[in-house]
Structure formats: structure tokens, C-alpha cells
Amino acid sequence: MTNPDFIVSAVVLRDGDGRILVVRKRGTSKYMLPGGKIEVGESPAQAAVRELHEEVGAELEPNSLVFLGEWTAPAANEPDHTVHGHIFEHPWIDGLAVRAEIEDLLWLHPVEMSKRDDLAPLLVTRVLPALAKN
């Protein structure tokens, strides 16, 4: 496999009804888990905490992050590119809102997600199957 074009951290946040937070960045068409690129010197967990604060105002508790896995898939909004994601889960937190480069956020149940065509491949082909096994 070739090296991925983007290496990111992302976080699964589920509400009390089992819905998962997804976001759409400004100027893009696909929804994905909140998160983003890992900066030089950051661990994947540190990037997850920073990115979620920037994107949706989340104050994640680093000790509450649970590593789900890491997967590679086609990039959602960049044709002919790949993304390698370090995916975490964190308990639900209140008060999240659109910030930074985020244009929209939705809470979707996994059953709803299977009927949509506007979700990132990493979420659909890797993360959701992993969550279904838990």
C-alpha cells in the first residue's frame, strides 16, 4: 500500500440515543467524524483533543479517550487521495456547536447512516463495522 495522503485523528461521540456526531467542513460535501490532521510532535490522542476543541468546542478528557483502531480508506473530499485515521471514542459531552472550518453538524444513528450517500468512506467502510462489533 502506498503512504496515505492524510494522517488524522477522529473521535466517535455518541449521545444517549446512540446517535453519532458527524461534521461537514466548509466547502465540502461529505460528513465525517470530527477530527483532523495530526501536527508534528502530537500524539494521535493529543490531536483528537485539540481538533475537537477547535471544530465543535469539545472539552475532551484525555483519560476518557478509548482507542478503537486505525484504518486507511479513500479520502472523503479529495479524489484520488487516501486518509489514515486513528479513531477514538469518548463519552458524550454537552454543548457542542459548529466552530472553525465546520459548516454543519448532525447526530445520526448508525441505521440512518446506512441510507446516506454523503458520508466519508473511512466512517462507512471501517468505523461503523468496527462499532457494530462492540
Secondary structure, 3 states (H helix, E strand, C coil): CCCCCEEEEEEEEECCCCCEEEEEECCCCCEECCEEECCCCCCHHHHHHHHHHHHHCCCCCHHHCEEEEEEEEECCCCCCCEEEEEEEEECCCCCCCCCCCEEEEEEECHHHHCCCCCECHHHHHHHHHHHHHC
